[in-house]
Amino acid sequence: MRPARTRSQAAGAAFRMKFVKESLIRAPRERVFAFHELPDALARLTPPWERTRVVSAAPDLRAGSRAVVETRLFGLFPVRWVAEHTAYDPPRMFEDVQVSGPFRRWVHRHLFEPHENGSLLRDEIDFEPPLGALGRSAAPFFIEPRLRRLFDYRHRVTREWCESVARE
């Protein structure tokens, strides 16, 4: 039997959202996973238009390792984002969660699945925007387009690196 949720927990669950990006990478999933384990992977995956600075990259993807990033909300307000890796199962997946930062909740699963033409890279993000109902109402206009652009870039960078290395 599940414990009863408090009113604030139930309200928070009502504002949770999900973002998913999936791409075919023409390389084995081990190679795609290995790209994410590069020491500078986070820097490589940060688009040049984002006003973001990696303060400290996680030393690896294993559970317990942390990354700290400084970014700006709406391009104006500085915010420090601390993410901790909470699951690590190479070459299948790893997961990170926001410890502190701009969202009320952020759980990001990175999934790597075999495919007959290489592998599928799938990013799943369960998040709760700040500001409750107002944040959820604004998410389709501010958060989701930014996530689409960010993950389009990340998947393109991953594809280019993995497919060029795979041909060598």
C-alpha positions as CSV (number, residue, x, y, z in Angstrom):
1,M,0.0,0.0,0.0
2,R,1.4,3.4,-1.0
3,P,1.5,6.1,1.7
4,A,-1.0,8.9,1.3
5,R,0.4,12.0,-0.4
6,T,0.2,15.4,1.2
7,R,-1.7,18.2,-0.4
8,S,1.5,19.9,-1.5
9,Q,2.8,16.7,-3.0
10,A,-0.4,16.2,-4.9
11,A,-0.3,19.8,-6.1
12,G,3.3,19.4,-7.2
13,A,2.5,16.3,-9.2
14,A,-0.2,18.2,-11.1
15,F,2.5,20.6,-12.4
16,R,5.0,17.9,-13.6
17,M,5.8,17.8,-17.3
18,K,7.8,15.5,-19.6
19,F,10.1,16.2,-22.4
20,V,11.4,13.5,-24.7
21,K,14.0,13.7,-27.6
22,E,15.0,10.6,-29.5
23,S,17.4,10.2,-32.4
24,L,19.0,7.5,-34.5
25,I,22.8,7.5,-34.3
26,R,24.6,5.3,-36.8
27,A,27.1,4.0,-34.3
28,P,27.0,1.2,-31.7
29,R,25.4,2.2,-28.4
30,E,28.7,1.6,-26.6
31,R,30.3,4.4,-28.7
32,V,27.3,6.7,-28.1
33,F,27.5,6.0,-24.3
34,A,31.3,6.5,-24.5
35,F,30.9,10.0,-26.0
36,H,28.9,11.0,-22.9
37,E,31.7,9.7,-20.7
38,L,34.3,12.0,-22.3
39,P,35.7,14.5,-19.6
40,D,34.5,17.5,-21.7
41,A,31.1,16.0,-22.8
42,L,29.1,18.6,-20.9
43,A,31.0,21.5,-22.5
44,R,30.7,19.9,-25.9
45,L,26.9,19.6,-25.4
46,T,26.5,23.2,-24.3
47,P,25.3,25.3,-27.3
48,P,27.3,28.4,-28.1
49,W,24.2,30.6,-27.8
50,E,23.5,29.5,-24.2
51,R,24.9,31.8,-21.6
52,T,26.2,28.9,-19.6
53,R,29.4,28.1,-17.8
54,V,30.5,24.7,-16.5
55,V,31.8,25.5,-13.1
56,S,32.8,21.9,-12.4
57,A,32.1,18.9,-14.6
58,A,31.2,15.6,-12.9
59,P,34.3,13.5,-12.8
60,D,32.3,10.6,-14.3
61,L,28.7,9.5,-14.7
62,R,28.6,7.2,-11.7
63,A,25.9,7.7,-9.0
64,G,26.9,10.3,-6.6
65,S,29.1,12.4,-8.9
66,R,28.0,16.1,-9.4
67,A,28.2,18.8,-11.9
68,V,27.8,22.5,-11.3
69,V,26.7,24.9,-14.0
70,E,26.0,28.6,-14.0
71,T,23.3,29.8,-16.4
72,R,20.8,32.7,-16.8
73,L,17.1,32.5,-16.6
74,F,15.5,34.5,-19.5
75,G,19.0,35.7,-20.2
76,L,18.9,38.0,-17.2
77,F,18.9,36.2,-13.8
78,P,22.0,34.2,-12.8
79,V,21.3,30.8,-11.4
80,R,23.6,28.0,-10.2
81,W,22.5,24.5,-11.2
82,V,23.8,21.5,-9.3
83,A,23.0,18.1,-10.8
84,E,23.9,14.7,-9.3
85,H,24.1,11.4,-11.1
86,T,21.8,8.9,-9.5
87,A,21.9,5.9,-11.8
88,Y,24.6,4.4,-14.0
89,D,24.1,1.3,-16.1
90,P,26.6,1.3,-19.0
91,P,25.9,1.2,-21.9
92,R,22.2,1.3,-21.3
93,M,21.5,4.4,-19.3
94,F,22.5,7.0,-16.8
95,E,20.4,9.5,-14.9
96,D,20.9,12.9,-13.2
97,V,18.7,14.9,-11.0
98,Q,18.7,18.6,-10.1
99,V,19.9,19.0,-6.5
100,S,19.4,22.8,-6.7
101,G,18.6,25.1,-9.6
102,P,15.8,26.7,-11.5
103,F,13.3,23.9,-11.5
104,R,11.1,22.6,-8.7
105,R,11.9,19.1,-10.0
106,W,14.2,17.8,-12.8
107,V,15.0,14.1,-13.5
108,H,16.9,13.5,-16.7
109,R,17.3,9.9,-18.0
110,H,19.8,9.3,-20.8
111,L,18.8,6.0,-22.6
112,F,20.9,4.1,-25.2
113,E,19.1,1.4,-27.1
114,P,20.4,-0.9,-29.9
115,H,18.9,-0.4,-33.3
116,E,19.5,-2.3,-36.6
117,N,21.1,0.8,-38.0
118,G,23.1,1.8,-34.9
119,S,21.5,3.0,-31.7
120,L,18.7,5.1,-30.4
121,L,19.7,8.0,-28.2
122,R,16.7,9.0,-26.0
123,D,16.6,11.8,-23.5
124,E,13.6,11.8,-21.1
125,I,13.2,14.7,-18.7
126,D,10.5,14.7,-16.0
127,F,10.4,18.2,-14.7
128,E,8.3,20.6,-12.7
129,P,8.6,24.3,-13.7
130,P,9.1,26.9,-11.1
131,L,6.1,29.1,-10.1
132,G,3.5,26.4,-10.0
133,A,0.4,26.9,-12.3
134,L,2.0,30.0,-13.8
135,G,5.2,28.1,-14.7
136,R,3.2,25.2,-16.2
137,S,1.2,27.7,-18.3
138,A,4.3,29.4,-19.5
139,A,6.3,26.2,-20.2
140,P,4.9,25.7,-23.8
141,F,6.1,29.2,-24.7
142,F,9.4,29.4,-22.8
143,I,10.7,26.1,-21.4
144,E,9.7,23.6,-24.1
145,P,11.0,25.5,-27.1
146,R,14.3,26.1,-25.3
147,L,14.5,22.3,-24.5
148,R,13.8,21.4,-28.1
149,R,16.5,23.7,-29.4
150,L,19.0,22.5,-26.7
151,F,18.4,18.8,-27.3
152,D,18.3,19.2,-31.1
153,Y,21.8,20.7,-30.8
154,R,23.0,18.0,-28.3
155,H,21.8,15.2,-30.5
156,R,23.4,16.7,-33.6
157,V,26.8,17.1,-31.8
158,T,26.5,13.5,-30.5
159,R,25.6,12.2,-33.9
160,E,28.4,14.0,-35.6
161,W,31.1,12.8,-33.2
162,C,29.9,9.2,-32.9
163,E,29.3,8.8,-36.6
164,S,32.6,10.3,-37.6
165,V,34.5,8.1,-35.1
166,A,32.5,5.1,-36.1
167,R,33.7,5.4,-39.7
168,E,37.4,5.5,-38.7
